[in-house]
Amino acid sequence: MNKNIESLVKEGIKKISPYVPGRPIEELHRAYGLDIERIVKLASNENPLGASPKAVEAIKRCAEKIYRYPEGSGYYLKKKISDLMKYPENNIILGSGSSEIISLTMETFINPGEEVIYPTPSFLIYKILALKIGASPVEVPLKEDFSYDLDMFLKKITSRTRVIILCNPNNPTGNIIYDDQLAHFMKQVPDNVIIIADEAYREYVEADNFGTAYPYLSKKNVIVARTFSKIYGLAGLRIGYGIARREIIGFLERIRPPFNTTLTAQEAALAALDDEQHVIKSILNNSEGKHFLSSGLERLGIKCFPTEANFILCRFKENAADIIKKLEKRGIIIRSMAGMGPEYARITIGTAEENRLLVENLSEVL
Ligand SMILES: Cc1ncc(COP(=O)(O)O)c(C=O)c1O
């Protein structure tokens, strides 16, 4: 038997550093014996208000039916999304989270050795997915103020470029691409490049000149990836969707695993879309929390970068690792962004009470 497994592993996979998620609540409970109910997790950009009560009811109703395979195509959910987005059902695909939509798109269009361009710092999954399929990642740094340098994206396009990913709003920086910026980019980008617009945080955006890629769906080779994990509060169920031209969706459908979204996830998502009040409440909570946290943290000397999402990128005056650890011991989890520099951390906007607890504890820790 060949015991040196590494020698058998594909080259691209060897280059992957595993994704490190926000520290789970249960882990903190095990490490410090803290009461699970009292741990505040502000590390994974989830909806602090939870899912809509209508979605929770739908999940309960599904319990009786889970011995059956789901209808993989998600007919009813796609129909609902189609009605809301005013785009035909055949232009929609469901995924196990929007990350699966991004993954399916990259697998469909990129051959080994071909290039995918994406921003940095951004969602770490892009690099992992690129390396997984043997693609060459081409990273374009954000500008110093974290705004997008879309001209640099255009400059990086070569004959080997197959896909460009735009994360908008960008995680972890919270900034957006504006509509005029996107219009200029779309005019220049060649038609043989597929553009993935990852709009996971779109519903939180307050700026009215946000550059959604939605208007370009019929004009360019664009796929917009959206999720139920954020404002709809269904991260644990794993469901998201992609919208694109019918031909693009047709090819993605060829490699979509037959039962990639569960019955429970589809039913919960349907119910969540019906609860507009919950979405409005979540937007309001986020907007108020954003202002409360930014001013509270700035008062403590922590730099907060402007955000259009449900998280705030912060720069502490000193190394944040020690502060993060101290907060964890007090039952509050935030996310280190040490990859950007030791002083950086990202804080998800919580409920009013969670935000208050964070500021209070931070002021004691500091
Ligand atoms: C930018 C971005 N895109 C996509 C996702 C993934 O969402 P999903 O749970 O739908 O796979 C996240 C999750 O954190 C994200 O930050």
The ligand as an SDF file (V2000), in Angstrom:
LIG
                    3D

 16 16  0  0  0  0  0  0  0  0999 V2000
  -19.4530   36.8640   -0.2810 C   0  0  0  0  0  0  0  0  0  0  0  0
  -20.1320   35.6130    0.0760 C   0  0  0  0  0  0  0  0  0  0  0  0
  -20.6690   34.8650   -0.8940 N   0  0  0  0  0  0  0  0  0  0  0  0
  -21.2890   33.7170   -0.6300 C   0  0  0  0  0  0  0  0  0  0  0  0
  -21.3800   33.2550    0.6660 C   0  0  0  0  0  0  0  0  0  0  0  0
  -21.9040   31.8910    0.8900 C   0  0  0  0  0  0  0  0  0  0  0  0
  -23.1340   31.8070    1.1540 O   0  0  0  0  0  0  0  0  0  0  0  0
  -23.9040   30.4270    1.1040 P   0  0  0  0  0  0  0  0  0  0  0  0
  -24.1810   30.1070    2.5190 O   0  0  0  0  0  0  0  0  0  0  0  0
  -25.0960   30.8030    0.3150 O   0  0  0  0  0  0  0  0  0  0  0  0
  -23.0910   29.3850    0.4190 O   0  0  0  0  0  0  0  0  0  0  0  0
  -20.8460   33.9910    1.7180 C   0  0  0  0  0  0  0  0  0  0  0  0
  -20.9350   33.4860    3.0990 C   0  0  0  0  0  0  0  0  0  0  0  0
  -20.3610   33.9270    4.0160 O   0  0  0  0  0  0  0  0  0  0  0  0
  -20.1920   35.1870    1.4060 C   0  0  0  0  0  0  0  0  0  0  0  0
  -19.6240   35.9260    2.3610 O   0  0  0  0  0  0  0  0  0  0  0  0
  1  2  1  0
  2  3  1  0
  2 15  2  0
  3  4  2  0
  4  5  1  0
  5  6  1  0
  5 12  2  0
  6  7  1  0
  7  8  1  0
  8  9  2  0
  8 10  1  0
  8 11  1  0
 12 13  1  0
 12 15  1  0
 13 14  2  0
 15 16  1  0
M  END
$$$$
